[in-house]
């Protein structure tokens, strides 16, 4: 049972890393290369779409990590799992405090109502997102290492 939990947790966090990496290094660059209206509308749509899914994915990753940490507390990799969970919690805190407020504004913008500094706000979101991606990559790496 523990090995199934370990695999499921690792896959869920790995997929989270993949999606967030793609957002940071592929989707944002594609959207930023579009003309202003299309770029802004694409970012808004992405914010609405991913804004519905990602909270469950992030919290689910934390919950799975906590369960793994408790169930495998006597295993050799328990410290790695606890550290990974700490990093996943940090990513949730970063999301709530730094990224979600910008995303909540962005997803309601249209070419008619967007603020003059909309690009600067999106660039700030991207910088925070790069840090969050690094944090969840570190968490994923620790989980994979705990499996060995």
C-alpha positions in Angstrom: 0.0 0.0 0.0 2.8 2.4 0.9 4.6 1.8 -2.4 1.3 2.6 -4.3 1.0 5.9 -2.3 4.6 6.8 -3.0 4.1 6.2 -6.8 0.8 8.1 -6.9 2.3 11.0 -5.0 5.4 11.2 -7.1 3.4 11.1 -10.3 0.9 13.7 -9.1 3.7 16.1 -8.1 5.7 15.3 -11.3 2.7 16.2 -13.4 2.3 19.4 -11.4 5.9 20.2 -12.1 5.4 19.5 -15.8 2.4 21.7 -16.2 3.9 24.6 -14.2 7.2 24.3 -16.1 5.3 24.4 -19.4 3.4 27.5 -18.3 6.6 29.2 -17.3 8.8 28.4 -20.2 6.5 27.7 -23.1 3.0 29.1 -22.7 4.0 32.5 -21.3 6.5 33.0 -24.0 4.0 32.1 -26.7 1.3 34.4 -25.2 3.9 37.2 -24.7 4.8 37.1 -28.3 1.2 37.7 -29.5 -0.1 41.3 -30.1 -1.3 43.1 -27.0 -5.0 42.3 -27.1 -4.4 38.6 -28.0 -1.7 38.3 -25.4 -3.7 39.8 -22.6 -6.8 37.8 -23.5 -4.8 34.6 -23.7 -3.3 35.2 -20.2 -6.7 36.0 -18.8 -8.2 32.8 -20.3 -5.3 30.7 -18.9 -5.7 32.3 -15.5 -9.4 31.4 -15.5 -8.8 27.9 -16.7 -5.9 26.9 -14.5 -7.2 28.9 -11.6 -10.0 26.4 -11.3 -7.8 23.3 -11.3 -4.5 24.3 -9.7 -5.7 24.8 -6.1 -6.9 21.2 -5.9 -3.7 20.0 -7.5 -1.5 21.9 -5.1 -3.5 21.0 -2.0 -3.8 17.4 -3.2 -0.1 17.2 -3.6 0.5 18.4 -0.1 -2.1 16.0 1.3 -0.6 13.0 -0.5 2.9 14.1 0.8 1.6 14.3 4.3 0.0 10.9 4.1 3.3 9.5 2.7 5.3 11.2 5.4 3.1 9.7 8.2 2.7 6.2 6.6 6.5 6.0 5.9 7.8 7.8 9.0 10.0 4.8 9.8 11.5 4.5 6.3 14.9 5.9 5.4 13.6 8.6 3.2 11.1 10.1 5.7 13.2 13.2 6.2 13.3 13.8 2.5 9.5 13.4 2.3 8.9 15.9 5.2 11.2 18.4 3.5 9.4 17.9 0.2 6.1 18.5 1.9 7.5 21.7 3.5 8.5 22.9 0.0 5.0 22.1 -1.3 3.5 24.0 1.5 5.8 26.9 0.7 4.6 26.8 -2.9 1.0 27.0 -1.7 1.8 30.0 0.6 3.6 31.7 -2.3 0.6 31.0 -4.6 -1.9 32.5 -2.1 0.2 35.5 -1.1 1.9 36.4 -4.4 0.5 34.8 -7.5 -3.3 34.4 -6.9 -3.9 38.1 -6.2 -2.3 39.0 -9.6 -4.1 36.1 -11.3 -7.5 37.1 -9.8 -7.1 40.6 -11.3 -5.7 39.3 -14.6 -8.5 36.9 -15.3 -11.1 39.6 -15.3 -9.3 42.0 -17.7 -10.4 42.7 -21.2 -8.8 45.1 -23.7 -11.3 47.6 -22.6 -10.8 47.5 -18.8 -7.2 46.3 -18.3 -5.0 48.7 -16.3 -2.1 50.6 -18.0 0.5 48.5 -16.1 -1.0 45.1 -17.1 2.2 43.9 -18.7 4.2 44.8 -15.6 1.8 42.9 -13.4 2.0 39.8 -15.6 5.8 40.1 -15.6 5.8 40.2 -11.8 3.5 37.1 -11.8 6.0 35.4 -14.1 9.0 36.2 -11.9 7.1 34.8 -8.8 6.1 31.8 -10.9 9.7 31.0 -11.8 10.6 30.8 -8.1 7.5 28.6 -7.4 8.5 26.3 -10.2 12.0 26.0 -8.7 10.4 25.2 -5.3 8.2 22.4 -6.7 11.0 21.0 -8.8 13.1 20.7 -5.6 10.1 19.0 -3.8 9.7 16.6 -6.7 13.4 15.8 -6.7 13.3 15.0 -2.9 10.3 12.7 -3.4 12.0 10.8 -6.2 15.2 10.6 -4.1 13.1 9.3 -1.2 11.9 6.4 -3.4 15.5 5.1 -3.8 
